[in-house]
Amino acid sequence: MEQQLINLLMYTIPALVTGAIAFLFFREHVDNENNRRNFLITKDLQKEAFPIRLQAYERMSLFLERIAPSKLLTRVNPTSSNKEDYENLLVATIEQEFEHNLSQQIYVSDQCWNIIIAAKNATIQLIRKANMNEKTDTANKLREVVLTELMDKPSPSKAALSYIKQEVGELW
């Protein structure tokens, strides 16, 4: 009886060890294959999405350039000498530009999108603040006050644009 038990163990233990090793190797092989498939799928998706993301960053850069006060004020001329009308025209132009690029938010990071929104809002705030200035009495004076204020500090668009450049640099 004892001899049969020893014989049974001599056959069973190597079989169990071989089975366990085979199971571990098989599981490792399956995990590696799944990781390889996931990598290939991700690589293919990135290959297709990367140009679209770059295009979104380009469009948002163009948006920031277009709403930069120095460029906005030279591009959008006042229709009358009324400063409130000119302020409304500038704000409407900024909002229109923003709405035109609203769909790009799905391709840029949340932080980048928030910085772009902050730059847009800061630019609008700058225009509104300049309009409330006591020196401002005409549309042309509004332009002058906004441009003078930006001589001392960079425009909000400039900070957002440098963040976009940094984020695009990290994509490489």
C-alpha positions as CSV (number, residue, x, y, z in Angstrom):
1,M,0.0,0.0,0.0
2,E,2.8,2.4,0.9
3,Q,4.6,1.5,-2.2
4,Q,1.6,2.2,-4.4
5,L,1.2,5.6,-2.7
6,I,4.9,6.4,-3.4
7,N,4.5,5.3,-7.0
8,L,1.4,7.4,-7.4
9,L,3.2,10.5,-6.0
10,M,6.2,9.9,-8.2
11,Y,3.9,10.0,-11.3
12,T,1.5,12.7,-10.0
13,I,4.0,15.3,-8.7
14,P,6.0,15.7,-12.0
15,A,2.7,15.8,-13.9
16,L,1.4,18.5,-11.6
17,V,4.6,20.5,-11.9
18,T,4.7,20.2,-15.7
19,G,1.0,21.2,-15.8
20,A,1.5,24.2,-13.6
21,I,4.5,25.4,-15.7
22,A,2.5,24.8,-18.9
23,F,-0.4,26.8,-17.5
24,L,1.9,29.7,-16.4
25,F,3.6,29.8,-19.8
26,F,0.2,29.6,-21.7
27,R,-1.3,32.4,-19.5
28,E,1.8,34.6,-20.1
29,H,1.6,33.9,-23.8
30,V,-2.1,34.9,-23.9
31,D,-1.4,38.1,-21.9
32,N,1.4,39.0,-24.3
33,E,-0.8,38.4,-27.3
34,N,-3.6,40.6,-25.8
35,N,-1.1,43.3,-25.0
36,R,0.3,43.1,-28.5
37,R,-3.1,43.4,-30.1
38,N,-4.1,46.3,-27.9
39,F,-0.8,48.0,-28.8
40,L,-1.4,47.5,-32.5
41,I,-5.0,48.8,-32.2
42,T,-3.9,51.8,-30.2
43,K,-1.0,52.5,-32.7
44,D,-3.4,52.4,-35.6
45,L,-5.9,54.7,-33.9
46,Q,-3.1,57.2,-33.0
47,K,-1.9,57.1,-36.5
48,E,-5.3,58.3,-37.7
49,A,-6.1,60.6,-34.8
50,F,-2.7,62.3,-34.6
51,P,-3.2,64.5,-37.7
52,I,-6.6,65.5,-36.5
53,R,-5.3,66.5,-33.1
54,L,-2.5,68.5,-34.7
55,Q,-5.1,70.2,-36.9
56,A,-7.2,71.1,-33.8
57,Y,-4.1,72.6,-32.1
58,E,-3.4,74.6,-35.3
59,R,-7.0,75.9,-35.4
60,M,-6.9,76.9,-31.8
61,S,-3.6,78.6,-32.4
62,L,-5.2,80.5,-35.2
63,F,-8.1,81.4,-33.0
64,L,-5.8,82.8,-30.4
65,E,-3.9,84.8,-33.0
66,R,-7.1,86.2,-34.4
67,I,-8.4,87.3,-31.0
68,A,-5.1,88.8,-29.9
69,P,-6.1,92.4,-29.3
70,S,-3.4,93.9,-31.5
71,K,-4.6,91.8,-34.5
72,L,-8.3,92.0,-33.6
73,L,-8.3,95.8,-33.4
74,T,-6.5,96.1,-36.8
75,R,-8.8,93.6,-38.5
76,V,-12.1,94.8,-37.0
77,N,-12.7,98.5,-37.8
78,P,-15.3,100.5,-35.9
79,T,-18.5,101.1,-37.9
80,S,-19.1,104.4,-36.0
81,S,-17.5,106.5,-33.4
82,N,-19.7,105.0,-30.6
83,K,-17.4,103.1,-28.2
84,E,-20.2,100.8,-27.0
85,D,-21.0,99.7,-30.5
86,Y,-17.4,99.0,-31.1
87,E,-17.0,97.1,-27.9
88,N,-20.1,94.9,-28.8
89,L,-18.7,94.4,-32.3
90,L,-15.3,93.2,-30.9
91,V,-16.9,90.9,-28.3
92,A,-19.3,89.5,-31.0
93,T,-16.3,88.8,-33.3
94,I,-14.5,87.0,-30.5
95,E,-17.5,84.9,-29.6
96,Q,-18.1,84.1,-33.3
97,E,-14.6,83.0,-33.7
98,F,-14.9,80.9,-30.6
99,E,-18.1,79.2,-31.7
100,H,-16.6,78.5,-35.0
101,N,-13.9,76.5,-33.3
102,L,-16.0,75.0,-30.5
103,S,-15.8,71.4,-31.8
104,Q,-12.0,71.4,-31.4
105,Q,-12.3,70.9,-27.7
106,I,-12.6,67.1,-28.2
107,Y,-9.1,66.9,-29.6
108,V,-7.2,69.0,-27.1
109,S,-6.7,68.3,-23.4
110,D,-9.1,69.7,-20.8
111,Q,-6.4,71.9,-19.3
112,C,-5.6,73.3,-22.7
113,W,-9.2,74.0,-23.5
114,N,-9.7,75.7,-20.1
115,I,-6.6,77.9,-20.8
116,I,-8.0,78.9,-24.2
117,I,-11.4,79.8,-22.6
118,A,-9.6,81.8,-20.0
119,A,-7.6,83.7,-22.7
120,K,-10.9,84.4,-24.6
121,N,-12.6,85.7,-21.4
122,A,-9.6,87.7,-20.4
123,T,-9.5,89.4,-23.8
124,I,-13.2,90.2,-23.6
125,Q,-12.6,91.5,-20.1
126,L,-9.7,93.7,-21.3
127,I,-11.9,95.3,-24.0
128,R,-14.8,95.9,-21.5
129,K,-12.4,97.3,-18.9
130,A,-10.9,99.7,-21.5
131,N,-14.4,100.8,-22.5
132,M,-15.2,101.7,-18.9
133,N,-12.0,103.8,-18.7
134,E,-12.8,107.5,-18.3
135,K,-10.4,108.5,-21.1
136,T,-12.3,106.4,-23.5
137,D,-14.9,108.4,-25.3
138,T,-14.8,107.2,-28.9
139,A,-14.3,103.9,-30.7
140,N,-10.8,105.0,-31.9
141,K,-9.9,105.9,-28.3
142,L,-11.0,102.5,-27.2
143,R,-8.6,100.9,-29.7
144,E,-5.8,103.2,-28.4
145,V,-6.5,102.4,-24.7
146,V,-6.5,98.6,-25.3
147,L,-3.3,98.7,-27.3
148,T,-1.6,101.0,-24.7
149,E,-2.6,98.6,-21.9
150,L,-1.0,95.7,-23.8
151,M,2.4,97.5,-24.1
152,D,3.2,96.8,-20.5
153,K,2.1,93.2,-20.5
154,P,1.6,90.3,-22.9
155,S,-1.8,89.6,-24.3
156,P,-3.9,86.7,-22.8
157,S,-3.6,85.0,-26.2
158,K,0.2,84.9,-25.9
159,A,0.1,82.9,-22.7
160,A,-2.4,80.4,-24.1
161,L,-0.5,80.1,-27.3
162,S,2.7,79.2,-25.4
163,Y,0.8,76.5,-23.5
164,I,-0.5,75.1,-26.8
165,K,3.1,75.0,-28.2
166,Q,4.3,73.2,-25.0
167,E,1.5,70.7,-25.2
168,V,2.1,70.0,-28.9
169,G,5.8,69.6,-28.1
170,E,4.9,66.8,-25.7
171,L,3.0,64.9,-28.4
172,W,6.2,64.1,-30.2
